[in-house]
Amino acid sequence: MDSFLLGLAAMGLVAGVAIAWFVYRARRTRVSMSQVVFDLSHAANAIAKNKDFAIRAVRRTDDGVGMLVDAFNQMISQIELYDARRKAEVERAEESTVAKSRFLATMSHEIRTPINGILGMTQLLLDTELNNDQAEFGQTVHQSAEHLLAIINDILDFSKGEAERFEFEEIEFSLSDLATECTNAVMTVARDKKLELVTEIAPKLPSSFLGDPSRIRQVLLNLLSNALKFTSSGDVVLHASVETDHEESALIRVEVRDTGIGIPADRVGRLFSAFSQADASDSRNFGGTGLGLSISKQIVEAMGGSMFVRTKEGEGSTFGFLVELKVADRTSETDRFPKGMHVLVIESSGATRAALQAMLDGNDVELCASGLAGRRKMLDVDRPFDLIMLDVRQTEDFGLGIGDELAFPPVPLILLAPVDAMGTQAASNWPERWGCIAKPVRREHLLWCLNDVLDTSSDDSKSERLELPPSTTSASSLCDDSADLRGMRVLVAEDHPVNQRIATCYLDKLEIEWVLAENGEEAITEFKKQRFDLILMDLQMPVVDGLQATRAIRELEVVGGTHTPIIAMTASVLEEDRRQCVEAGFDDYVAKPVKLRELGARLRHWRDSALQTAA
């Protein structure tokens, strides 16, 4: 019995020791595991916070827990290696992008310089006495050089987009005026192809926005040019409206619709790819680099917007974009239009009819596609019309210009005519007041014409009379009248012989005295010797470049208390070049190739500024 108890006690002792050892090891393992978890958590947090993949967890044991730490550290090593490779690839990509951008900018400068010579010299040649063949040859050279320049500009813009170097202004502008400006720019093409060009501006579109009108103009002109290029009959419509209105901004929808050839479904996906066209075959009928839509997409997306396309082969296309713009002025001219009139619109173009109906919102508008139908409606209707709007192409069918003795009721008439047909006398015998307005019809011009033919000045209950906005000075007038530039003295700092010849010949045509300096050092010397009203300064010149010369001249002026306008005249057209010019003290910037009219306008601007300051 005693031996049994003794054995049982021994077994209990062994069991107790075993249990104690197990508890001890469990506690040690738990503490070790907790420490490892803490180490791993601390290391992971430090790596995430500092983005430092050189951090490692501490290995405290040689058991399975230690193996877990080794696996964690090995994973971090792999991530560190991947991150280093990724950073190296990003750096190489950035270096490649910068190098490409610099190369394209340099090549653009080097190419623009001889193009400046070709354009300038051919323009001077065309101003001389030439026979018909010589004039034709010279004009062909000039047009070809301008086409080449457009391609160079496209490539440079594309390189800016690729390098994400687009910069945008934020100035107040009217989207309605910008749309009209763009349609006016391509109106000649539309007229030559006998296409109807229409501007549709939504009645509630705010009067002005804050943004970069030059970039939006670039996109609009590209879309309009493409639409006209691929449309042989029908119409091209530029539409602008508010998609979504916010408190201080508005999401604007702008689109260009055409009735052209359309695009096959399998080619739509590559439309916005660089150097790609819907018709890329060797026998394609339409030229171009294929960069236009790609550049437009880059510009719109850089403004935070998006582009879209709807197209069907053989039925036309719609290209457009959505972009959010800050609203500067929410007022609209819609409320200034007369209301409650019964209006008959006789217009063959469905797009123009729709645009006029939208402009005349608030009036009872009846639409007709032909003059014959319009005449029947006017003569048979019980309720008389208060106004008739008539397409000049429908005048004979309507009963004008063919000797009809029809007794037309005394209703005011507005003729709708292309710009080159504004002088029509088709309505000279119309019994009531009549007027003529150019197509595509602008809202403010229509309002002015309505006030004129309705003679609202004699009726205070009618809408306020609006005068037609004064037209801007025509480009041709910029160099026709040089009387106000006579007596100016200009210093020309230019090292290239051809560019020297062009600049001085331009100044001779403007009857301006000039002095030539072949580098920046000579320009500084001439400035010290005599007074100039203005300086034309090239940027890239030997000995002393244009930036250094301008800084030196500005330092001299500080002592003398004077200021001479300095215009940068260069083939460098990047935004950073403009910034450098501003920082160096330039007053203005003219990109080569310089046109005579543009140069005359800039000189006149600074001459007027000097006269105003003196007064």
C-alpha positions, 0 to 999 in steps of 0.5 A: 500500500505504501509503495502504491502511494509512493508511486502515485505521489511520484506520478503526481510530481512528474505530472505537476512538473510537466504541467508547470513546464507546459505552462511555462513554455506556453507563457514564453511562446505567448510572450514571444508571439506577442512580441513578434506581432508587435515587431511586425506591426511596428515595422509595417507601420514604419514602412507605410509611413516613411515609404522606407523599404529598408526597414526590417523586423527583428528576429528574436527566436530560431523556431517557427516564429523566427521563420515567420519574421524571416518570411516577412523580411524577405517579402519587404526585400522583394517589395524594395527591389520592385520599388527601386525598379519602378522608380528607375523606370519612372525616372527613365520615362520622365527623362525620355519625355523631357528629352522628347519635348526638348527635341521637338521644341528645338526642331520646331524652332529650327524649322520655324526659322526657315519657314519664317524666311519662306513666308516673309519673302514670298509675301514681299514678293507677292507685293511686287509687280508680277505677271499672272503666272508669277503671282500664282507660283508665289501664292502656291509657295506661300500657301504650302509654307503655311500648311507646313507651319500648321503641321509643325504647330500640331506636332509641337502642341502634341508634344506639350500634351504628351509631356503634360505641359499645357498651361491655361489662362483664366480670363473672362470670355463669351462662349457665344462670341467665341463660337461665332468667331470660329464659324466666321473663320471657316465660313469661306470653306463652307461657302465654297463647298455650298454647305450650310454653317449654323451656330446654335447657342442655347437661350439660357447659356450664360453671357460669359465664363472664366477660362482659356478662350484660346485653347477652347478656340483651338478645339472648336476650330479643329472640330469645325475643320474636320466636319467641313473636310468630311462633309460634301453636302448638307450642313455643319452645326456648332451647338453650345448649351448648359448640361448641368448648372451649379452655383458658381460654375456650369458643365458646358456641352459643345458639339459639332454635328455634320452630315458627312461621310460618317465613320465605320464602327470598327474605326471609332476606337482609334479616332483620338489616337495620334497620327491616326485617321479614319481612312488610313489607306494609301488612296485616302481622299482627305489629308492631314496628320491625324493629330488634330483630334488627339491634341483636342482630347489632350486639351479638353482632358487637361481642362478636366473635361471629356470628349465624345463622338457619335457617328454612323457610316454614311449618315454623319458624325457628332464630335464634342466635349463636356467641360466645367467652367466658372460662370462670370455673368449669368445674364442672357439676351433672351429676355431682350427679344420681342415676345408674342409675335407670329413669325414665318420662317422660310429656310431650306436648311433644317439646321438653320430653321431649328436654330432660328426657332430656338432664338425666337423662343417666346414667339409663335414660329411657323417653319417652311422649307420652301418659298412656295409653301411659305407664300401659300401659308402667308396668303391663306392663313387667317391670323396675319404674321408679324414678321417674315424671315426668308432665305435669299435662295427662296426669294423667287419661289416666294414671289420676289424678283420675278415680276409678280404683281401679288399684293403682299401684306405690309409685314416686316421682312428679314432676308437670311443671306451668306456674307457674300450675298448681303448686297442682294436687292431682291426685296427692294420693292417690299412694301414694308420695312426689311433688312438683311442678316448674315448666316450663320445668324448671331443672336445679338445681330438678329436682335439688332435687325429685329429692332430695326425692321420692327422700328421699336424706337417708336414704341416704348412697349417693345424691347429696348433697341440694341445697336449692332456691336461695332465691328473690329478693325479688319486685318487688312487695315492694320497695314493699309494706314501707316500714317500714325507709325511714321516717325517711329524709330525701331531697333531691330536685334536679329542675327539671321540674314533672312530674318533681318531682311524680312523685318527691315522690309516690313518696317520700310512698308510701314514707313518706320525708321530702323537700326539693325543690330546683329547680336545682343551686344550690338543692341546694347551699344546702339541703345546707349547711343540713341533713343528708340521708340521700340525694340524688336529683339530676337532671343537666340543670338550669338555673343549676347542673347536677347534675354541678356540684352534685355536685362542689360537695357532694363538696368540702364533704364533704371538709371535714366528713368525711362522705359522702351517697349521691347518685343520678343520676336522669336521662333521659340513658342513654348510657355516657358519661353514666354515666362523667361521673356516676362522675367527678363523684362520684355513687354510683348511677344511675337512668334515667328513667322511674323506677318506684316499685319500682326507686326503693324498691329503690335507696333500701333498698340505700343505707339498708342500706349506711349501717346496715352502715357505722354498725355 
